[in-house]
Each structure stands twice: as structure tokens, then as C-alpha cells.
Amino acid sequence: MAAKAGVELSGTFIAKKNDSLPISISIHHEAPETKSRIFVRGIAQDRSVVSFRANARLKKGARKADAAINAKALLLSQNARCELQPDLEIDEQEVRATHTTFVGPLDEEEIFYLQSRGVSEEKAKELLIKGFLNIAQHVKQVK
């Protein structure tokens, strides 16, 4: 494996009706100064169930490796379920490894703010969902 190699994975998911969506990603850092980024945004609605697991393993010898997992999901109904599980396995001392997750509904204050500016509730929700799913925007923020 080449030193200073890197990978960036980004994606979105939309689960609806009775969808069952298992997602699994695994990245192994085996060489020094490697870098990985995982960015996932998704929506679960109706009675859908999403199970997202991401594993970044920084093995012995992967000195100065840098791994980040960033996964967030919106629940658009009370019956939807979403489990986001980042997993960092660190076998080396001098590394950087981070993860961020969020699962929850649309922010009512953000909807209210847009409505107070003349945007309908339906359009406000649409805009917030589109902004949330804009993975390119989120990737630029974390680099």
C-alpha cells in the first residue's frame, strides 16, 4: 500500500415506504500518512429502516493516518428508524480519527424562520431537505 494515499467516499440515501436499507463501509489504513473521508447524508420516511455502519481501522504502521466519518440523517416520520454507527479501530499511536453523527427531525425553528420570510411551510421543508442532502456543500466544510 502506498504512503500518502487517500480516499473520499460521499453519498446520499432516501428510504421510504417499508424500505429496509443496510449500508456498510470499511476502510483500512495500513500505510503511513494515509487519509480517508466518509460523508453520508440521508432521509428516512414512512416506515423505513436504515442501518448505516462505517468502520475505519488505523492499523499498526499507519503512523500519521487521518480518518473521518461524518454521517447524518433526517427522520421525516415518527415511524421511520435510522441507526448510524461509526466505528474507529485504532492500533497506532500517532493518528487522527474523528466521527460525527446526527439523526433527528427537521428543525422547527428553521422552518419557522423561513415561514416568517414568506416561504410556505411545504417549500421551507423542501429547501431544508435539499440543503441537508447537498453532500458537496458538507464535504467542502470539513476539508
N, CA, C and O atoms as a GROMACS GRO file, in nm:
protein
  572
    1MET      N    1   0.083  -0.118   0.000
    1MET     CA    2   0.000   0.000   0.000
    1MET      C    3   0.088   0.125   0.000
    1MET      O    4   0.184   0.132   0.076
    2ALA      N    5   0.056   0.224  -0.082
    2ALA     CA    6   0.137   0.344  -0.096
    2ALA      C    7   0.114   0.442   0.018
    2ALA      O    8   0.000   0.462   0.062
    3ALA      N    9   0.222   0.501   0.064
    3ALA     CA   10   0.210   0.605   0.165
    3ALA      C   11   0.147   0.728   0.102
    3ALA      O   12   0.157   0.750  -0.019
    4LYS      N   13   0.081   0.807   0.184
    4LYS     CA   14   0.013   0.930   0.142
    4LYS      C   15  -0.103   0.904   0.047
    4LYS      O   16  -0.143   0.994  -0.026
    5ALA      N   17  -0.156   0.785   0.046
    5ALA     CA   18  -0.273   0.754  -0.035
    5ALA      C   19  -0.398   0.804   0.038
    5ALA      O   20  -0.394   0.824   0.159
    6GLY      N   21  -0.507   0.822  -0.034
    6GLY     CA   22  -0.629   0.867   0.030
    6GLY      C   23  -0.752   0.827  -0.047
    6GLY      O   24  -0.747   0.793  -0.165
    7VAL      N   25  -0.864   0.832   0.024
    7VAL     CA   26  -0.992   0.802  -0.038
    7VAL      C   27  -1.100   0.891   0.024
    7VAL      O   28  -1.096   0.920   0.144
    8GLU      N   29  -1.193   0.933  -0.058
    8GLU     CA   30  -1.307   1.010  -0.011
    8GLU      C   31  -1.434   0.947  -0.067
    8GLU      O   32  -1.452   0.937  -0.188
    9LEU      N   33  -1.522   0.903   0.024
    9LEU     CA   34  -1.648   0.843  -0.016
    9LEU      C   35  -1.761   0.937   0.029
    9LEU      O   36  -1.765   0.979   0.145
   10SER      N   37  -1.850   0.968  -0.062
   10SER     CA   38  -1.965   1.050  -0.024
   10SER      C   39  -2.089   0.994  -0.090
   10SER      O   40  -2.084   0.942  -0.202
   11GLY      N   41  -2.201   1.005  -0.019
   11GLY     CA   42  -2.323   0.952  -0.076
   11GLY      C   43  -2.446   0.996   0.000
   11GLY      O   44  -2.438   1.050   0.111
   12THR      N   45  -2.559   0.971  -0.062
   12THR     CA   46  -2.688   1.003  -0.001
   12THR      C   47  -2.778   0.881  -0.010
   12THR      O   48  -2.761   0.796  -0.097
   13PHE      N   49  -2.874   0.874   0.081
   13PHE     CA   50  -2.975   0.770   0.073
   13PHE      C   51  -3.111   0.831   0.103
   13PHE      O   52  -3.122   0.926   0.181
   14ILE      N   53  -3.212   0.775   0.042
   14ILE     CA   54  -3.351   0.810   0.071
   14ILE      C   55  -3.427   0.679   0.086
   14ILE      O   56  -3.440   0.602  -0.009
   15ALA      N   57  -3.475   0.655   0.207
   15ALA     CA   58  -3.551   0.534   0.235
   15ALA      C   59  -3.696   0.574   0.260
   15ALA      O   60  -3.723   0.667   0.336
   16LYS      N   61  -3.789   0.502   0.195
   16LYS     CA   62  -3.931   0.535   0.213
   16LYS      C   63  -4.015   0.408   0.213
   16LYS      O   64  -3.965   0.298   0.193
   17LYS      N   65  -4.142   0.428   0.234
   17LYS     CA   66  -4.238   0.317   0.245
   17LYS      C   67  -4.189   0.216   0.348
   17LYS      O   68  -4.165   0.252   0.463
   18ASN      N   69  -4.173   0.090   0.308
   18ASN     CA   70  -4.125  -0.012   0.401
   18ASN      C   71  -3.982  -0.056   0.370
   18ASN      O   72  -3.943  -0.169   0.398
   19ASP      N   73  -3.904   0.035   0.310
   19ASP     CA   74  -3.766   0.002   0.275
   19ASP      C   75  -3.686  -0.043   0.397
   19ASP      O   76  -3.703   0.010   0.508
   20SER      N   77  -3.600  -0.139   0.375
   20SER     CA   78  -3.501  -0.179   0.475
   20SER      C   79  -3.367  -0.160   0.406
   20SER      O   80  -3.336  -0.228   0.308
   21LEU      N   81  -3.287  -0.067   0.456
   21LEU     CA   82  -3.166  -0.027   0.386
   21LEU      C   83  -3.043  -0.046   0.475
   21LEU      O   84  -3.013   0.039   0.559
   22PRO      N   85  -2.971  -0.157   0.457
   22PRO     CA   86  -2.846  -0.175   0.531
   22PRO      C   87  -2.730  -0.120   0.447
   22PRO      O   88  -2.718  -0.149   0.328
   23ILE      N   89  -2.645  -0.039   0.510
   23ILE     CA   90  -2.528   0.019   0.442
   23ILE      C   91  -2.406  -0.011   0.529
   23ILE      O   92  -2.408   0.012   0.650
   24SER      N   93  -2.300  -0.061   0.467
   24SER     CA   94  -2.179  -0.092   0.542
   24SER      C   95  -2.057  -0.049   0.461
   24SER      O   96  -2.044  -0.080   0.343
   25ILE      N   97  -1.967   0.024   0.528
   25ILE     CA   98  -1.843   0.072   0.465
   25ILE      C   99  -1.728   0.038   0.559
   25ILE      O  100  -1.738   0.056   0.680
   26SER      N  101  -1.618  -0.011   0.502
   26SER     CA  102  -1.499  -0.042   0.583
   26SER      C  103  -1.374   0.007   0.511
   26SER      O  104  -1.354  -0.023   0.393
   27ILE      N  105  -1.293   0.082   0.582
   27ILE     CA  106  -1.167   0.134   0.527
   27ILE      C  107  -1.054   0.096   0.622
   27ILE      O  108  -1.066   0.113   0.743
   28HIS      N  109  -0.944   0.044   0.566
   28HIS     CA  110  -0.829   0.005   0.647
   28HIS      C  111  -0.709   0.090   0.608
   28HIS      O  112  -0.670   0.093   0.491
   29HIS      N  113  -0.652   0.158   0.705
   29HIS     CA  114  -0.528   0.233   0.686
   29HIS      C  115  -0.414   0.140   0.726
   29HIS      O  116  -0.405   0.097   0.840
   30GLU      N  117  -0.328   0.109   0.630
   30GLU     CA  118  -0.217   0.017   0.657
   30GLU      C  119  -0.081   0.081   0.637
   30GLU      O  120   0.020   0.023   0.675
   31ALA      N  121  -0.076   0.200   0.578
   31ALA     CA  122   0.050   0.268   0.548
   31ALA      C  123   0.051   0.405   0.615
   31ALA      O  124  -0.054   0.458   0.649
   32PRO      N  125   0.169   0.463   0.634
   32PRO     CA  126   0.176   0.594   0.698
   32PRO      C  127   0.116   0.704   0.611
   32PRO      O  128   0.113   0.696   0.488
   33GLU      N  129   0.068   0.807   0.679
   33GLU     CA  130   0.018   0.930   0.617
   33GLU      C  131  -0.096   0.907   0.517
   33GLU      O  132  -0.105   0.978   0.416
   34THR      N  133  -0.180   0.810   0.543
   34THR     CA  134  -0.297   0.788   0.458
   34THR      C  135  -0.414   0.869   0.513
   34THR      O  136  -0.413   0.910   0.629
   35LYS      N  137  -0.513   0.892   0.428
   35LYS     CA  138  -0.626   0.977   0.466
   35LYS      C  139  -0.755   0.919   0.411
   35LYS      O  140  -0.760   0.876   0.296
   36SER      N  141  -0.860   0.919   0.494
   36SER     CA  142  -0.991   0.876   0.444
   36SER      C  143  -1.099   0.969   0.497
   36SER      O  144  -1.091   1.021   0.608
   37ARG      N  145  -1.200   0.990   0.414
   37ARG     CA  146  -1.316   1.071   0.449
   37ARG      C  147  -1.441   0.997   0.402
   37ARG      O  148  -1.450   0.956   0.287
   38ILE      N  149  -1.536   0.981   0.494
   38ILE     CA  150  -1.666   0.923   0.462
   38ILE      C  151  -1.772   1.027   0.497
   38ILE      O  152  -1.782   1.068   0.613
   39PHE      N  153  -1.850   1.069   0.398
   39PHE     CA  154  -1.959   1.166   0.417
   39PHE      C  155  -2.089   1.103   0.368
   39PHE      O  156  -2.099   1.066   0.252
   40VAL      N  157  -2.186   1.092   0.456
   40VAL     CA  158  -2.315   1.034   0.418
   40VAL      C  159  -2.426   1.121   0.473
   40VAL      O  160  -2.423   1.162   0.589
   41ARG      N  161  -2.525   1.151   0.389
   41ARG     CA  162  -2.646   1.222   0.430
   41ARG      C  163  -2.764   1.139   0.382
   41ARG      O  164  -2.759   1.079   0.275
   42GLY      N  165  -2.870   1.135   0.463
   42GLY     CA  166  -2.984   1.055   0.421
   42GLY      C  167  -3.114   1.097   0.484
   42GLY      O  168  -3.119   1.178   0.577
   43ILE      N  169  -3.219   1.038   0.430
   43ILE     CA  170  -3.355   1.063   0.477
   43ILE      C  171  -3.424   0.929   0.497
   43ILE      O  172  -3.415   0.839   0.413
   44ALA      N  173  -3.493   0.919   0.610
   44ALA     CA  174  -3.577   0.801   0.635
   44ALA      C  175  -3.719   0.853   0.658
   44ALA      O  176  -3.741   0.942   0.740
   45GLN      N  177  -3.815   0.796   0.585
   45GLN     CA  178  -3.954   0.839   0.599
   45GLN      C  179  -4.047   0.718   0.598
   45GLN      O  180  -4.004   0.605   0.575
   46ASP      N  181  -4.173   0.744   0.623
   46ASP     CA  182  -4.276   0.641   0.629
   46ASP      C  183  -4.238   0.536   0.736
   46ASP      O  184  -4.219   0.572   0.853
   47ARG      N  185  -4.228   0.409   0.697
   47ARG     CA  186  -4.191   0.302   0.792
   47ARG      C  187  -4.055   0.241   0.757
   47ARG      O  188  -4.028   0.125   0.787
   48SER      N  189  -3.971   0.320   0.694
   48SER     CA  190  -3.841   0.269   0.651
   48SER      C  191  -3.745   0.250   0.769
   48SER      O  192  -3.759   0.313   0.874
   49VAL      N  193  -3.649   0.161   0.748
   49VAL     CA  194  -3.548   0.132   0.849
   49VAL      C  195  -3.412   0.136   0.780
   49VAL      O  196  -3.388   0.067   0.681
   50VAL      N  197  -3.321   0.219   0.834
   50VAL     CA  198  -3.187   0.232   0.779
   50VAL      C  199  -3.086   0.191   0.887
   50VAL      O  200  -3.097   0.231   1.002
   51SER      N  201  -2.989   0.112   0.845
   51SER     CA  202  -2.880   0.073   0.934
   51SER      C  203  -2.749   0.105   0.862
   51SER      O  204  -2.712   0.038   0.766
   52PHE      N  205  -2.679   0.208   0.910
   52PHE     CA  206  -2.555   0.252   0.847
   52PHE      C  207  -2.439   0.224   0.942
   52PHE      O  208  -2.439   0.269   1.057
   53ARG      N  209  -2.340   0.149   0.893
   53ARG     CA  210  -2.220   0.121   0.972
   53ARG      C  211  -2.097   0.157   0.888
   53ARG      O  212  -2.083   0.114   0.774
   54ALA      N  213  -2.009   0.236   0.949
   54ALA     CA  214  -1.884   0.272   0.883
   54ALA      C  215  -1.770   0.240   0.977
   54ALA      O  216  -1.772   0.279   1.094
   55ASN      N  217  -1.670   0.168   0.926
   55ASN     CA  218  -1.554   0.129   1.007
   55ASN      C  219  -1.428   0.184   0.942
   55ASN      O  220  -1.404   0.164   0.823
   56ALA      N  221  -1.350   0.254   1.023
   56ALA     CA  222  -1.217   0.299   0.979
   56ALA      C  223  -1.117   0.236   1.074
   56ALA      O  224  -1.120   0.261   1.195
   57ARG      N  225  -1.028   0.155   1.021
   57ARG     CA  226  -0.928   0.088   1.104
   57ARG      C  227  -0.791   0.143   1.070
   57ARG      O  228  -0.746   0.138   0.956
   58LEU      N  229  -0.726   0.196   1.171
   58LEU     CA  230  -0.593   0.251   1.156
   58LEU      C  231  -0.496   0.150   1.217
   58LEU      O  232  -0.475   0.145   1.339
   59LYS      N  233  -0.438   0.069   1.130
   59LYS     CA  234  -0.356  -0.044   1.174
   59LYS      C  235  -0.217   0.000   1.218
   59LYS      O  236  -0.171   0.109   1.186
   60LYS      N  237  -0.152  -0.087   1.292
   60LYS     CA  238  -0.014  -0.064   1.334
   60LYS      C  239   0.070  -0.036   1.210
   60LYS      O  240   0.062  -0.109   1.111
   61GLY      N  241   0.150   0.068   1.214
   61GLY     CA  242   0.230   0.107   1.098
   61GLY      C  243   0.168   0.221   1.019
   61GLY      O  244   0.233   0.275   0.929
   62ALA      N  245   0.045   0.257   1.048
   62ALA     CA  246  -0.024   0.364   0.975
   62ALA      C  247  -0.005   0.499   1.047
   62ALA      O  248  -0.100   0.574   1.068
   63ARG      N  249   0.120   0.526   1.084
   63ARG     CA  250   0.152   0.648   1.156
   63ARG      C  251   0.109   0.772   1.078
   63ARG      O  252   0.126   0.779   0.956
   64LYS      N  253   0.052   0.868   1.147
   64LYS     CA  254   0.002   0.994   1.090
   64LYS      C  255  -0.114   0.973   0.994
   64LYS      O  256  -0.141   1.058   0.910
   65ALA      N  257  -0.183   0.862   1.007
   65ALA     CA  258  -0.305   0.841   0.927
   65ALA      C  259  -0.413   0.936   0.978
   65ALA      O  260  -0.409   0.979   1.093
   66ASP      N  261  -0.508   0.967   0.893
   66ASP     CA  262  -0.614   1.063   0.924
   66ASP      C  263  -0.746   1.008   0.871
   66ASP      O  264  -0.764   0.996   0.750
   67ALA      N  265  -0.839   0.973   0.961
   67ALA     CA  266  -0.967   0.915   0.921
   67ALA      C  267  -1.082   0.997   0.979
   67ALA      O  268  -1.076   1.039   1.095
   68ALA      N  269  -1.185   1.020   0.900
   68ALA     CA  270  -1.304   1.094   0.947
   68ALA      C  271  -1.429   1.029   0.890
   68ALA      O  272  -1.437   0.998   0.771
   69ILE      N  273  -1.528   1.010   0.977
   69ILE     CA  274  -1.659   0.957   0.938
   69ILE      C  275  -1.762   1.062   0.976
   69ILE      O  276  -1.768   1.104   1.092
   70ASN      N  277  -1.843   1.104   0.880
   70ASN     CA  278  -1.944   1.206   0.904
   70ASN      C  279  -2.075   1.156   0.843
   70ASN      O  280  -2.090   1.150   0.721
   71ALA      N  281  -2.170   1.118   0.930
   71ALA     CA  282  -2.297   1.060   0.884
   71ALA      C  283  -2.413   1.130   0.954
   71ALA      O  284  -2.414   1.142   1.076
   72LYS      N  285  -2.510   1.176   0.875
   72LYS     CA  286  -2.626   1.245   0.931
   72LYS      C  287  -2.752   1.203   0.855
   72LYS      O  288  -2.749   1.179   0.734
   73ALA      N  289  -2.863   1.194   0.930
   73ALA     CA  290  -2.989   1.151   0.869
   73ALA      C  291  -3.105   1.229   0.928
   73ALA      O  292  -3.106   1.263   1.047
   74LEU      N  293  -3.203   1.258   0.842
   74LEU     CA  294  -3.328   1.320   0.885
   74LEU      C  295  -3.436   1.214   0.894
   74LEU      O  296  -3.448   1.129   0.805
   75LEU      N  297  -3.513   1.218   0.999
   75LEU     CA  298  -3.632   1.133   1.013
   75LEU      C  299  -3.752   1.218   0.977
   75LEU      O  300  -3.781   1.316   1.045
   76LEU      N  301  -3.823   1.180   0.871
   76LEU     CA  302  -3.936   1.261   0.825
   76LEU      C  303  -4.071   1.203   0.865
   76LEU      O  304  -4.174   1.253   0.821
   77SER      N  305  -4.070   1.099   0.948
   77SER     CA  306  -4.194   1.048   1.004
   77SER      C  307  -4.163   0.982   1.138
   77SER      O  308  -4.049   0.944   1.164
   78GLN      N  309  -4.264   0.969   1.221
   78GLN     CA  310  -4.243   0.910   1.353
   78GLN      C  311  -4.217   0.760   1.347
   78GLN      O  312  -4.162   0.703   1.442
   79ASN      N  313  -4.254   0.695   1.238
   79ASN     CA  314  -4.236   0.551   1.226
   79ASN      C  315  -4.105   0.511   1.158
   79ASN      O  316  -4.070   0.393   1.155
   80ALA      N  317  -4.033   0.608   1.104
   80ALA     CA  318  -3.906   0.578   1.039
   80ALA      C  319  -3.798   0.556   1.145
   80ALA      O  320  -3.803   0.615   1.253
   81ARG      N  321  -3.703   0.471   1.113
   81ARG     CA  322  -3.592   0.441   1.204
   81ARG      C  323  -3.460   0.450   1.128
   81ARG      O  324  -3.451   0.411   1.012
   82CYS      N  325  -3.360   0.503   1.197
   82CYS     CA  326  -3.228   0.514   1.135
   82CYS      C  327  -3.122   0.500   1.244
   82CYS      O  328  -3.124   0.571   1.344
   83GLU      N  329  -3.031   0.408   1.222
   83GLU     CA  330  -2.919   0.387   1.314
   83GLU      C  331  -2.790   0.416   1.240
   83GLU      O  332  -2.760   0.352   1.138
   84LEU      N  333  -2.713   0.512   1.290
   84LEU     CA  334  -2.584   0.546   1.232
   84LEU      C  335  -2.477   0.503   1.331
   84LEU      O  336  -2.476   0.548   1.446
   85GLN      N  337  -2.388   0.415   1.287
   85GLN     CA  338  -2.288   0.362   1.379
   85GLN      C  339  -2.148   0.377   1.320
   85GLN      O  340  -2.106   0.296   1.238
   86PRO      N  341  -2.075   0.482   1.363
   86PRO     CA  342  -1.935   0.494   1.321
   86PRO      C  343  -1.848   0.408   1.413
   86PRO      O  344  -1.876   0.395   1.532
   87ASP      N  345  -1.744   0.351   1.359
   87ASP     CA  346  -1.656   0.265   1.439
   87ASP      C  347  -1.512   0.295   1.400
   87ASP      O  348  -1.473   0.279   1.284
   88LEU      N  349  -1.433   0.339   1.498
   88LEU     CA  350  -1.292   0.368   1.475
   88LEU      C  351  -1.210   0.265   1.553
   88LEU      O  352  -1.221   0.255   1.675
   89GLU      N  353  -1.126   0.190   1.482
   89GLU     CA  354  -1.035   0.094   1.545
   89GLU      C  355  -0.894   0.148   1.528
   89GLU      O  356  -0.845   0.161   1.416
   90ILE      N  357  -0.830   0.179   1.639
   90ILE     CA  358  -0.700   0.246   1.633
   90ILE      C  359  -0.594   0.158   1.698
   90ILE      O  360  -0.597   0.134   1.818
   91ASP      N  361  -0.500   0.111   1.615
   91ASP     CA  362  -0.391   0.026   1.663
   91ASP      C  363  -0.256   0.097   1.657
   91ASP      O  364  -0.153   0.036   1.684
   92GLU      N  365  -0.256   0.225   1.623
   92GLU     CA  366  -0.133   0.304   1.610
   92GLU      C  367  -0.146   0.427   1.698
   92GLU      O  368  -0.256   0.477   1.721
   93GLN      N  369  -0.032   0.477   1.750
   93GLN     CA  370  -0.034   0.588   1.845
   93GLN      C  371  -0.056   0.725   1.780
   93GLN      O  372  -0.144   0.800   1.823
   94GLU      N  373   0.019   0.758   1.680
   94GLU     CA  374   0.022   0.892   1.624
   94GLU      C  375  -0.072   0.903   1.502
   94GLU      O  376  -0.026   0.899   1.388
   95VAL      N  377  -0.203   0.916   1.529
   95VAL     CA  378  -0.303   0.924   1.422
   95VAL      C  379  -0.407   1.030   1.458
   95VAL      O  380  -0.409   1.083   1.570
   96ARG      N  381  -0.492   1.061   1.362
   96ARG     CA  382  -0.607   1.148   1.383
   96ARG      C  383  -0.730   1.072   1.336
   96ARG      O  384  -0.734   1.024   1.222
   97ALA      N  385  -0.829   1.060   1.423
   97ALA     CA  386  -0.952   0.986   1.388
   97ALA      C  387  -1.071   1.056   1.452
   97ALA      O  388  -1.073   1.078   1.573
   98THR      N  389  -1.171   1.089   1.370
   98THR     CA  390  -1.289   1.160   1.421
   98THR      C  391  -1.416   1.101   1.360
   98THR      O  392  -1.414   1.040   1.253
   99HIS      N  393  -1.527   1.122   1.430
   99HIS     CA  394  -1.657   1.087   1.373
   99HIS      C  395  -1.763   1.183   1.424
   99HIS      O  396  -1.754   1.237   1.534
  100THR      N  397  -1.863   1.204   1.340
  100THR     CA  398  -1.977   1.289   1.371
  100THR      C  399  -2.102   1.220   1.320
  100THR      O  400  -2.105   1.173   1.206
  101THR      N  401  -2.205   1.213   1.404
  101THR     CA  402  -2.333   1.158   1.359
  101THR      C  403  -2.447   1.245   1.411
  101THR      O  404  -2.434   1.312   1.514
  102PHE      N  405  -2.558   1.241   1.339
  102PHE     CA  406  -2.680   1.308   1.381
  102PHE      C  407  -2.798   1.235   1.319
  102PHE      O  408  -2.795   1.201   1.200
  103VAL      N  409  -2.900   1.209   1.399
  103VAL     CA  410  -3.027   1.156   1.350
  103VAL      C  411  -3.136   1.236   1.419
  103VAL      O  412  -3.139   1.244   1.542
  104GLY      N  413  -3.225   1.294   1.342
  104GLY     CA  414  -3.334   1.370   1.403
  104GLY      C  415  -3.426   1.429   1.298
  104GLY      O  416  -3.405   1.410   1.178
  105PRO      N  417  -3.529   1.500   1.343
  105PRO     CA  418  -3.626   1.560   1.251
  105PRO      C  419  -3.574   1.693   1.197
  105PRO      O  420  -3.470   1.743   1.239
  106LEU      N  421  -3.649   1.749   1.103
  106LEU     CA  422  -3.621   1.885   1.058
  106LEU      C  423  -3.634   1.980   1.177
  106LEU      O  424  -3.714   1.956   1.267
  107ASP      N  425  -3.555   2.085   1.177
  107ASP     CA  426  -3.556   2.183   1.286
  107ASP      C  427  -3.677   2.275   1.270
  107ASP      O  428  -3.688   2.348   1.171
  108GLU      N  429  -3.766   2.272   1.367
  108GLU     CA  430  -3.888   2.354   1.362
  108GLU      C  431  -3.857   2.503   1.360
  108GLU      O  432  -3.930   2.581   1.298
  109GLU      N  433  -3.750   2.544   1.427
  109GLU     CA  434  -3.711   2.686   1.428
  109GLU      C  435  -3.666   2.732   1.289
  109GLU      O  436  -3.694   2.845   1.249
  110GLU      N  437  -3.598   2.644   1.216
  110GLU     CA  438  -3.556   2.678   1.080
  110GLU      C  439  -3.677   2.689   0.988
  110GLU      O  440  -3.683   2.777   0.903
  111ILE      N  441  -3.774   2.600   1.007
  111ILE     CA  442  -3.897   2.607   0.928
  111ILE      C  443  -3.970   2.738   0.959
  111ILE      O  444  -4.014   2.807   0.868
  112PHE      N  445  -3.982   2.771   1.087
  112PHE     CA  446  -4.049   2.895   1.128
  112PHE      C  447  -3.977   3.017   1.071
  112PHE      O  448  -4.042   3.111   1.024
  113TYR      N  449  -3.844   3.016   1.075
  113TYR     CA  450  -3.767   3.129   1.023
  113TYR      C  451  -3.799   3.152   0.875
  113TYR      O  452  -3.823   3.266   0.834
  114LEU      N  453  -3.800   3.046   0.796
  114LEU     CA  454  -3.832   3.060   0.654
  114LEU      C  455  -3.976   3.106   0.633
  114LEU      O  456  -4.003   3.187   0.544
  115GLN      N  457  -4.067   3.054   0.714
  115GLN     CA  458  -4.207   3.096   0.703
  115GLN      C  459  -4.222   3.244   0.737
  115GLN      O  460  -4.302   3.314   0.676
  116SER      N  461  -4.144   3.291   0.833
  116SER     CA  462  -4.152   3.433   0.871
  116SER      C  463  -4.098   3.523   0.761
  116SER      O  464  -4.116   3.645   0.766
  117ARG      N  465  -4.030   3.464   0.662
  117ARG     CA  466  -3.978   3.538   0.546
  117ARG      C  467  -4.068   3.519   0.424
  117ARG      O  468  -4.031   3.555   0.312
  118GLY      N  469  -4.187   3.462   0.446
  118GLY     CA  470  -4.284   3.449   0.337
  118GLY      C  471  -4.280   3.318   0.262
  118GLY      O  472  -4.349   3.304   0.161
  119VAL      N  473  -4.202   3.222   0.308
  119VAL     CA  474  -4.194   3.092   0.242
  119VAL      C  475  -4.299   3.000   0.304
  119VAL      O  476  -4.313   2.995   0.426
  120SER      N  477  -4.372   2.927   0.221
  120SER     CA  478  -4.474   2.835   0.273
  120SER      C  479  -4.406   2.723   0.353
  120SER      O  480  -4.288   2.697   0.336
  121GLU      N  481  -4.483   2.659   0.440
  121GLU     CA  482  -4.427   2.550   0.521
  121GLU      C  483  -4.375   2.438   0.432
  121GLU      O  484  -4.267   2.384   0.456
  122GLU      N  485  -4.450   2.402   0.330
  122GLU     CA  486  -4.409   2.294   0.239
  122GLU      C  487  -4.280   2.329   0.167
  122GLU      O  488  -4.190   2.245   0.156
  123LYS      N  489  -4.270   2.452   0.116
  123LYS     CA  490  -4.150   2.496   0.045
  123LYS      C  491  -4.031   2.506   0.141
  123LYS      O  492  -3.918   2.473   0.104
  124ALA      N  493  -4.056   2.551   0.265
  124ALA     CA  494  -3.949   2.560   0.365
  124ALA      C  495  -3.890   2.423   0.392
  124ALA      O  496  -3.768   2.407   0.396
  125LYS      N  497  -3.975   2.323   0.410
  125LYS     CA  498  -3.927   2.186   0.434
  125LYS      C  499  -3.848   2.135   0.314
  125LYS      O  500  -3.744   2.073   0.330
  126GLU      N  501  -3.899   2.162   0.194
  126GLU     CA  502  -3.830   2.119   0.072
  126GLU      C  503  -3.690   2.180   0.064
  126GLU      O  504  -3.593   2.111   0.033
  127LEU      N  505  -3.679   2.310   0.091
  127LEU     CA  506  -3.550   2.378   0.085
  127LEU      C  507  -3.453   2.323   0.190
  127LEU      O  508  -3.335   2.303   0.161
  128LEU      N  509  -3.502   2.299   0.310
  128LEU     CA  510  -3.416   2.247   0.416
  128LEU      C  511  -3.366   2.105   0.384
  128LEU      O  512  -3.251   2.072   0.410
  129ILE      N  513  -3.453   2.024   0.327
  129ILE     CA  514  -3.413   1.887   0.289
  129ILE      C  515  -3.310   1.891   0.177
  129ILE      O  516  -3.210   1.820   0.183
  130LYS      N  517  -3.332   1.975   0.075
  130LYS     CA  518  -3.235   1.986  -0.035
  130LYS      C  519  -3.100   2.035   0.016
  130LYS      O  520  -2.996   1.983  -0.025
  131GLY      N  521  -3.101   2.133   0.104
  131GLY     CA  522  -2.976   2.182   0.161
  131GLY      C  523  -2.906   2.076   0.244
  131GLY      O  524  -2.784   2.064   0.238
  132PHE      N  525  -2.982   2.000   0.319
  132PHE     CA  526  -2.927   1.892   0.402
  132PHE      C  527  -2.861   1.786   0.316
  132PHE      O  528  -2.754   1.735   0.351
  133LEU      N  529  -2.923   1.751   0.204
  133LEU     CA  530  -2.870   1.645   0.118
  133LEU      C  531  -2.758   1.690   0.026
  133LEU      O  532  -2.696   1.607  -0.040
  134ASN      N  533  -2.731   1.819   0.020
  134ASN     CA  534  -2.626   1.870  -0.068
  134ASN      C  535  -2.490   1.828  -0.014
  134ASN      O  536  -2.425   1.903   0.058
  135ILE      N  537  -2.447   1.709  -0.050
  135ILE     CA  538  -2.326   1.649   0.004
  135ILE      C  539  -2.202   1.730  -0.033
  135ILE      O  540  -2.108   1.736   0.047
  136ALA      N  541  -2.199   1.791  -0.150
  136ALA     CA  542  -2.081   1.869  -0.192
  136ALA      C  543  -2.057   1.985  -0.095
  136ALA      O  544  -1.943   2.016  -0.064
  137GLN      N  545  -2.163   2.047  -0.049
  137GLN     CA  546  -2.153   2.157   0.047
  137GLN      C  547  -2.089   2.108   0.176
  137GLN      O  548  -2.004   2.177   0.233
  138HIS      N  549  -2.126   1.991   0.224
  138HIS     CA  550  -2.075   1.938   0.350
  138HIS      C  551  -1.931   1.892   0.338
  138HIS      O  552  -1.853   1.907   0.432
  139VAL      N  553  -1.895   1.838   0.223
  139VAL     CA  554  -1.758   1.792   0.202
  139VAL      C  555  -1.663   1.910   0.207
  139VAL      O  556  -1.556   1.901   0.267
  140LYS      N  557  -1.700   2.023   0.145
  140LYS     CA  558  -1.614   2.141   0.145
  140LYS      C  559  -1.595   2.197   0.285
  140LYS      O  560  -1.488   2.249   0.316
  141GLN      N  561  -1.696   2.188   0.370
  141GLN     CA  562  -1.687   2.241   0.506
  141GLN      C  563  -1.588   2.165   0.591
  141GLN      O  564  -1.526   2.224   0.680
  142VAL      N  565  -1.570   2.037   0.568
  142VAL     CA  566  -1.488   1.953   0.656
  142VAL      C  567  -1.342   1.948   0.612
  142VAL      O  568  -1.255   1.924   0.696
  143LYS      N  569  -1.312   1.969   0.486
  143LYS     CA  570  -1.174   1.958   0.435
  143LYS      C  571  -1.088   2.053   0.506
  143LYS      O  572  -0.968   2.060   0.478
   0.00000   0.00000   0.00000
